[in-house]
Each structure stands twice: as C-alpha cells, then as structure tokens.
Amino acid sequence: MTADAYKNEDRQADPAHVTTREEAEAVTEFLLKPGLFGTPLTPGETALFRELPLASVGHPHDTCWYFRNGDDRLCAVLGMRHHHNHTGIYEVYAFAVDPSSRYQGFGRRLLTCGLQYIASVQGRGMIVDTSAHPSYAPMHKLLDSLKFALVGRFPDFYYAGEDTLWYYHAVNSGGS
Ligand SMILES: CC(C)(COP(=O)(O)OP(=O)(O)OC[C@H]1O[C@@H](n2cnc3c(N)ncnc32)[C@H](O)[C@@H]1OP(=O)(O)O)[C@@H](O)C(=O)NCCC(=O)NCCS
C-alpha cells in the first residue's frame, strides 16, 4: 500500500487524516487550547503546533490525524513527522486528547494508526519525547502498554526542573 493510499483510505474507527487548510487550522486551535497539557508549552512547541499541521497537507512523509467526538467536535490529535535524519524514524510532535474525551481509547487508536502508517511506508520506528512530570503518568502508561521502550532521560530539557523521557517503538515493514 502506498503512503497516500494509506492516508486516504476510509476505514471505520480510524482517525481522519488532515488534508485541508481548515482541518489543519482546527488542529492548531485544538493544540493551543489552555490546559490541554499538564505543563506549559515551550515556545518551540507552540511554533510547531502553529506550523506543522498545515505543512503536513500534501506532504510526502509528514502526517496529522484527528478524531471528532459524538458532538462532532475535534477531540484528539496525533501529529508525526519524518525525523530530519530522513532514515525511516518518525517523531511525534503533537499528541493530545481533550480532557472530556480521555480514557475512551482515542489515544491508543491514534498511536496504533501512526505505527501502522510507519509500517506502510517501510519506516523503521517511532520516537516520542514526553515530559517526566507526574501529570504525564497516563501517557507513560499508554506507551508502556503499547510496548514502547523507555530509551532515555534528558534532565531539565523542556524547562529547568522538567525532564524529558524518550520512548521508542521499532517497526518492521511486515507490521508494527
Ligand atoms: C496521554 C493521553 C493522550 C491518553 O489518551 P487517552 O485517549 O485518554 O488514552 P486511551 O483511552 O487510549 O487509554 C489508553 C491507555 O492509556 C493509559 N491511560 C489513559 N488514561 C489514563 C489515566 N487517566 N490513568 C491511567 N492510565 C491511563 C492506560 O494504560 C490506558 O489503557 P487501559 O484502558 O487498558 O487502561 C491523554 O491522557 C492526554 O491527552 N493527556 C494530556 C496530554 C499529554 O500528556 N500528551 C502527551 C504528550 S507527548
């Protein structure tokens, strides 16, 4: 299956793929909502959330998916891009579920979709950096349950006193 075929295929229970400016702008608005993350965004994260969803529209590698809830409101987002080494590693640059829609399986389905996408384009793996702050415990548990390996810790990476944790999931072209 080609990357475009995978992105555009209409599969029940799969997230929608951002393909228009309107969708990209809705994703950016969602990601910048106060209180979505347990710690303040860095200036660089804010810039990426403004730029990358739109830049992924029509991009050959970078992707962005979202879910809507029962009220048709955007409630969950995964943004992922090909790492700048361009050797098959994909990095998650945005991942969040609206507080009112958490613990309903959206997060797991988004990451699973990302891993399947990487397999479909013969990528090698997914890297996620996430905060070590206790408010990210659901994220750590989700990554553990999806068999991501904790591969590193960088002290004071986001801000003084806030470490980053690096998680990695290898992917092979036969599946995730
Ligand atoms: C982390 C996050 C994306 C999880 O999304 P979600 O849709 O609620 O997760 P799911 O419903 O798919 O849950 C999957 C697994 O995550 C873990 N999990 C999710 N919420 C949890 C909670 N409140 N407490 C403990 N574990 C939790 C569990 O392992 C769960 O599996 P289980 O249902 O078998 O117990 C969501 O909590 C979130 O947006 N948090 C704030 C933003 C954030 O931390 N983003 C990551 C930055 S890199």
The ligand as a MOL file (V3000), in Angstrom:
LIG
                    3D

  0  0  0     0  0            999 V3000
M  V30 BEGIN CTAB
M  V30 COUNTS 48 50 0 0 0
M  V30 BEGIN ATOM
M  V30 1 C -1.9830 10.6280 27.2830 0
M  V30 2 C -3.3340 10.7670 26.5550 0
M  V30 3 C -3.0790 11.2040 25.1210 0
M  V30 4 C -4.0280 9.3910 26.5770 0
M  V30 5 O -5.1640 9.4840 25.7350 0
M  V30 6 P -6.4950 8.6590 26.0550 0
M  V30 7 O -7.3440 8.7270 24.8430 0
M  V30 8 O -7.0760 9.1200 27.3290 0
M  V30 9 O -5.9070 7.1820 26.2420 0
M  V30 10 P -6.7020 5.8180 25.9870 0
M  V30 11 O -8.1350 5.9780 26.3800 0
M  V30 12 O -6.4200 5.3690 24.6040 0
M  V30 13 O -6.0170 4.8900 27.0570 0
M  V30 14 C -5.0290 4.0090 26.6670 0
M  V30 15 C -4.1850 3.6240 27.8730 0
M  V30 16 O -3.5590 4.7890 28.4180 0
M  V30 17 C -3.4670 4.6500 29.8220 0
M  V30 18 N -4.2660 5.7050 30.4280 0
M  V30 19 C -5.0220 6.6250 29.7890 0
M  V30 20 N -5.5740 7.4730 30.6860 0
M  V30 21 C -5.1650 7.0740 31.8980 0
M  V30 22 C -5.3820 7.5500 33.2200 0
M  V30 23 N -6.1350 8.6280 33.4770 0
M  V30 24 N -4.7900 6.8980 34.2270 0
M  V30 25 C -4.0090 5.8530 33.9930 0
M  V30 26 N -3.7770 5.3400 32.7640 0
M  V30 27 C -4.3340 5.9500 31.7310 0
M  V30 28 C -3.9700 3.2640 30.1400 0
M  V30 29 O -2.8830 2.3720 30.0330 0
M  V30 30 C -4.9420 3.0200 29.0300 0
M  V30 31 O -5.1280 1.6600 28.7870 0
M  V30 32 P -6.3110 0.8480 29.5360 0
M  V30 33 O -7.5840 1.4780 29.0390 0
M  V30 34 O -6.1120 -0.5430 29.0580 0
M  V30 35 O -6.1010 1.0440 30.9950 0
M  V30 36 C -4.2540 11.7980 27.2900 0
M  V30 37 O -4.3220 11.4700 28.6600 0
M  V30 38 C -3.7820 13.2520 27.1480 0
M  V30 39 O -4.0880 13.9140 26.1710 0
M  V30 40 N -3.0240 13.7280 28.1570 0
M  V30 41 C -2.5640 15.1380 28.1410 0
M  V30 42 C -1.6170 15.4530 27.0210 0
M  V30 43 C -0.4340 14.5130 27.0030 0
M  V30 44 O 0.0610 14.0250 28.0160 0
M  V30 45 N 0.0710 14.2690 25.7900 0
M  V30 46 C 1.2550 13.5120 25.5580 0
M  V30 47 C 2.3770 14.4830 25.3110 0
M  V30 48 S 3.7140 13.7180 24.4760 0
M  V30 END ATOM
M  V30 BEGIN BOND
M  V30 1 1 1 2
M  V30 2 1 2 3
M  V30 3 1 2 4
M  V30 4 1 2 36
M  V30 5 1 4 5
M  V30 6 1 5 6
M  V30 7 2 6 7
M  V30 8 1 6 8
M  V30 9 1 6 9
M  V30 10 1 9 10
M  V30 11 2 10 11
M  V30 12 1 10 12
M  V30 13 1 10 13
M  V30 14 1 13 14
M  V30 15 1 14 15
M  V30 16 1 15 16
M  V30 17 1 15 30
M  V30 18 1 16 17
M  V30 19 1 17 18
M  V30 20 1 17 28
M  V30 21 1 18 19
M  V30 22 1 18 27
M  V30 23 2 19 20
M  V30 24 1 20 21
M  V30 25 1 21 22
M  V30 26 2 21 27
M  V30 27 1 22 23
M  V30 28 2 22 24
M  V30 29 1 24 25
M  V30 30 2 25 26
M  V30 31 1 26 27
M  V30 32 1 28 29
M  V30 33 1 28 30
M  V30 34 1 30 31
M  V30 35 1 31 32
M  V30 36 2 32 33
M  V30 37 1 32 34
M  V30 38 1 32 35
M  V30 39 1 36 37
M  V30 40 1 36 38
M  V30 41 2 38 39
M  V30 42 1 38 40
M  V30 43 1 40 41
M  V30 44 1 41 42
M  V30 45 1 42 43
M  V30 46 2 43 44
M  V30 47 1 43 45
M  V30 48 1 45 46
M  V30 49 1 46 47
M  V30 50 1 47 48
M  V30 END BOND
M  V30 END CTAB
M  END
